[in-house]
Amino acid sequence: MMVAMVLLGPVSAYAQTPDLFNKLAVAEDLSEQERLVKKVSLTENALNQAVARVEKIETDLNALTFAENSKETTSRQAFLADMESHKNFYNQKLETLSQIGSLSDVNTLIQEIIDYRETVYSPATKSALEFLLVFSYSPTALETANNRLSKISEDLTKLTRLNLIEREEFSALISEAETKLTGAERLQAISRAKLLGEEFIEEIIENTTSTEEIIIEETLNETELMLDVTTSTEIIDSTPSIEELVPEESPELSLETLNALGPLDLAQMSLDLIKDVYSTFMEAGDRIKTILGIVDPIEEATEPEDAAQ
């Protein structure tokens, strides 16, 4: 089944209206000189936006840390070279635009930009963004979830030492979260391997436990799991449980199944697992509140009214 590809958080940082240069229209009731000035201004603004987006991608590529002479470093350098080329193209068009004296010349320039974006810029940038999402965003989300799990585990240990809870009551939840995060990590490893054209996917699968296989299979079958991510990478749970989404019959996790998915599909599966872990975190938090007798302020405020009824 198809895996939902909803990466609103990271994508929005690079988003640009696809037909931005196709919408540089000016009012027909203006004089020719006014129309020229207006269209030059609109084109200049669009080119400056294009340059800014390329520079954003450059900044994020440079922020990644890889081992020297690694495949990742080589790929990043290639993408950075592409970005420099795109930036040079747009800056050259800005220079040309400053010397243009007729509407027909502006329209010719705009068409050259559109053709370049469709044939050169878009394919290259799609690959660069795929690289960024796989090597930057997905690992960051995983790290955030692992840190959250560590904090919850530490809190459980402290509360146990104070004889306020029995840690064993939370063993199943902690184990479930650990298994899902391990599955997410393996999916990211496969995603990175496929993106770099490496051949160790079989090894990753062989090292996957039966429990992790089940978790990954379930994620593979989730058809409408949506991911809503804030700028701080905090993941908000608002989706049905896995049990509600997974069909009764799940296909086996196999090399053929994973090879049929692209790097972004696998990265999304990983993010789906990470997102689902947050429901486990919430359940653990609710249990702790119940055991400690902590009442939510909102619930407490409504109790008198409820009691009166």
C-alpha positions in Angstrom: 0.0 0.0 0.0 1.0 3.6 -0.5 2.6 5.4 2.5 1.3 8.8 3.1 3.9 11.4 2.3 3.2 14.4 4.5 6.3 16.3 5.6 4.7 19.7 6.1 7.3 21.0 8.6 10.6 20.6 6.6 9.0 21.1 3.2 7.5 24.4 4.0 11.0 25.9 4.7 11.9 25.4 1.1 8.5 25.8 -0.5 8.1 28.2 -3.5 5.0 28.5 -5.7 5.8 26.2 -8.7 4.4 28.6 -11.2 5.8 31.8 -9.6 7.3 33.0 -12.9 4.2 32.1 -14.8 2.1 34.6 -12.8 4.1 37.8 -13.5 1.1 39.5 -15.2 0.4 43.2 -15.1 -2.7 45.2 -15.7 -3.5 45.9 -19.3 -4.9 49.4 -18.6 -1.4 50.7 -17.8 0.8 52.5 -20.3 3.5 50.4 -21.9 6.2 52.1 -19.9 4.2 51.5 -16.6 3.7 47.9 -17.6 7.4 47.5 -18.3 8.4 49.0 -14.9 5.8 46.9 -13.1 6.9 43.6 -14.8 10.6 44.3 -14.3 9.8 44.9 -10.6 7.8 41.6 -10.3 10.5 39.6 -12.1 13.2 41.1 -9.9 11.2 40.1 -6.8 10.7 36.6 -8.1 14.4 36.2 -8.9 15.4 37.4 -5.4 13.0 34.9 -3.8 14.6 32.2 -6.0 18.1 33.2 -4.8 17.0 33.2 -1.2 15.6 29.7 -1.4 18.8 28.4 -3.0 20.8 30.1 -0.2 18.5 28.4 2.4 19.3 25.0 0.9 23.0 25.8 0.8 22.9 26.8 4.5 21.2 23.6 5.5 23.5 21.4 3.4 26.5 23.1 5.0 25.0 22.5 8.5 25.2 18.7 8.0 28.2 16.9 9.5 29.7 14.0 7.7 33.0 12.1 7.8 35.7 13.3 5.5 35.8 11.6 2.1 32.5 9.8 2.8 29.8 9.2 0.2 27.6 11.7 2.1 30.3 14.4 1.8 30.7 13.7 -1.9 27.0 14.0 -2.5 26.7 17.1 -0.4 29.5 18.8 -2.4 27.8 17.9 -5.6 24.5 19.4 -4.4 26.3 22.5 -3.2 27.9 22.9 -6.7 24.4 22.6 -8.2 23.1 25.3 -5.8 26.0 27.6 -6.7 25.2 27.1 -10.4 21.5 27.9 -9.8 22.4 31.0 -7.9 24.8 32.2 -10.6 22.0 31.7 -13.2 19.5 33.7 -11.2 22.0 36.5 -10.5 22.9 36.7 -14.2 19.3 37.0 -15.0 19.0 39.8 -12.5 21.9 41.6 -14.2 20.2 41.1 -17.6 16.9 42.4 -16.2 18.5 45.6 -15.1 19.4 46.4 -18.7 16.2 45.4 -20.3 14.2 48.2 -22.1 11.1 46.5 -23.6 8.2 44.2 -22.5 9.1 41.7 -25.2 12.6 41.4 -23.8 11.2 40.9 -20.3 8.8 38.2 -21.5 11.7 36.4 -23.3 13.8 36.5 -20.1 10.9 35.1 -18.0 10.5 32.2 -20.5 14.2 31.4 -20.3 13.9 31.3 -16.5 10.8 29.0 -16.7 12.5 26.7 -19.1 15.6 26.5 -16.8 13.5 25.8 -13.7 11.6 23.0 -15.4 14.6 21.3 -17.0 17.5 22.0 -14.7 16.6 23.6 -11.4 13.6 21.5 -10.3 15.1 18.0 -10.9 18.4 18.9 -9.2 16.7 20.7 -6.3 14.3 17.8 -5.7 17.3 15.5 -5.2 18.9 18.0 -2.8 15.8 18.3 -0.7 15.5 14.5 -0.6 19.0 14.4 0.7 18.3 17.0 3.3 15.1 15.4 4.5 16.7 12.0 4.8 20.0 13.1 6.4 18.8 16.1 8.5 15.2 16.2 9.4 14.5 12.5 10.0 17.5 11.9 12.3 16.6 15.1 14.2 13.1 13.8 14.9 14.5 10.5 16.0 17.0 12.1 18.3 14.3 14.3 19.8 12.1 11.2 20.5 15.1 9.3 22.0 15.8 12.2 24.3 12.2 12.3 25.4 12.3 8.6 26.1 15.5 9.0 28.2 13.9 11.8 30.2 10.7 9.7 30.9 12.9 6.8 31.9 14.9 9.0 34.3 11.6 10.4 35.8 10.3 6.9 36.4 13.5 5.9 38.1 13.3 8.9 40.4 9.6 8.3 41.3 10.4 4.6 42.0 13.2 5.6 44.4 10.7 7.8 46.2 8.3 4.8 46.4 5.7 6.8 44.5 5.3 4.3 41.7 6.3 0.8 40.7 8.6 0.9 37.6 7.4 -2.5 36.5 4.0 -1.1 35.7 5.6 0.9 32.9 8.0 -1.8 31.6 5.7 -2.7 28.7 5.2 0.9 27.6 9.0 1.6 27.7 9.7 -1.6 25.8 7.2 -0.7 23.1 8.7 2.8 22.7 12.2 1.4 22.5 11.2 -1.2 19.9 9.4 1.4 17.7 12.4 3.8 17.9 14.8 1.0 17.0 12.6 0.2 14.0 12.5 3.8 13.0 16.3 3.9 13.2 16.6 0.8 11.0 14.3 2.3 8.4 16.4 5.5 8.4 19.5 3.4 7.8 17.9 1.7 4.9 16.7 5.0 3.5 20.2 6.5 3.7 21.6 3.3 2.1 19.2 3.5 -0.8 19.9 7.2 -1.3 23.6 6.6 -1.5 23.3 3.5 -3.6 24.9 1.3 -0.9 24.3 -2.5 -0.7 23.8 -3.4 2.9 20.0 -3.4 3.1 20.0 -7.2 3.5 22.3 -6.9 6.4 20.0 -4.4 8.1 17.0 -6.7 7.6 18.9 -9.7 8.9 19.7 -7.8 12.1 16.1 -6.7 12.6 14.3 -8.6 15.4 10.9 -10.2 14.9 9.3 -7.6 17.1 10.8 -4.8 15.0 9.7 -6.6 11.8 6.1 -6.5 13.1 6.4 -2.8 13.9 7.8 -2.0 10.5 5.2 -4.1 8.8 2.4 -2.2 10.6 3.9 1.1 9.6 4.2 -0.1 6.0 0.4 -0.6 6.0 -0.6 2.6 7.6 -2.4 4.4 4.7 -3.3 7.8 6.2 -1.0 8.5 9.1 -0.4 12.3 9.1 2.6 14.1 10.5 2.2 17.5 12.0 5.5 18.9 13.1 6.3 22.2 14.8 9.5 24.2 14.1 11.0 22.8 17.3 10.5 19.2 16.0 8.0 18.5 18.7 5.6 15.9 17.3 1.9 16.2 18.2 -0.2 13.1 18.3 -3.5 13.4 16.6 -3.9 10.1 14.7 -5.7 6.8 15.2 -3.8 3.9 16.9 -1.9 1.4 14.8 -4.6 -1.2 15.6 -7.2 1.0 14.0 -5.2 1.5 10.8 -3.5 -1.8 10.1 -5.4 -4.3 7.9 -5.9 -7.8 9.3 -3.5 -9.2 6.7 -0.1 -7.5 6.6 2.4 -8.3 3.8 5.7 -9.8 5.0 8.6 -7.5 5.5 11.0 -8.5 2.7 13.9 -7.2 0.7 11.5 -7.0 -2.3 9.0 -4.9 -0.3 11.7 -2.4 0.9 13.4 -2.2 -2.4 10.0 -1.1 -3.9 10.0 2.0 -1.7 12.1 5.1 -2.3 14.3 6.8 0.3 11.5 9.3 1.2 8.9 6.6 1.6 11.2 4.8 4.0 12.0 8.1 5.8 8.3 8.8 6.1 7.7 5.3 7.6 10.4 6.1 10.1 8.7 9.4 11.0 5.3 7.6 11.3 6.9 5.2 13.9 8.4 8.1 15.8 5.1 10.0 15.8 3.3 6.9 17.1 5.8 6.7 20.0 4.4 10.0 21.3 1.1 8.4 22.0 3.0 5.9 24.2 4.7 8.9 25.9 1.3 10.4 26.5 -0.1 7.2 27.9 2.8 6.9 30.3 2.3 10.5 31.4 -1.5 9.9 32.0 -0.7 6.8 34.1 1.8 8.7 36.3 -0.8 11.4 36.9 -3.4 8.9 37.8 -1.1 7.1 40.3 0.1 10.3 41.8 -3.5 11.7 42.0 -2.6 14.7 39.8 -5.7 16.4 38.3 -5.5 18.4 35.1 -6.3 22.1 35.9 -8.9 22.2 33.2 -10.6 19.0 34.4 -10.4 20.4 38.0 -12.0 23.6 37.0 -15.0 21.8 35.5 -15.6 19.5 38.4 -17.9 21.8 40.4 -20.2 22.4 37.4 -20.3 18.7 36.7 -21.1 17.9 40.3 -23.9 20.4 40.3 -25.5 18.7 37.4 
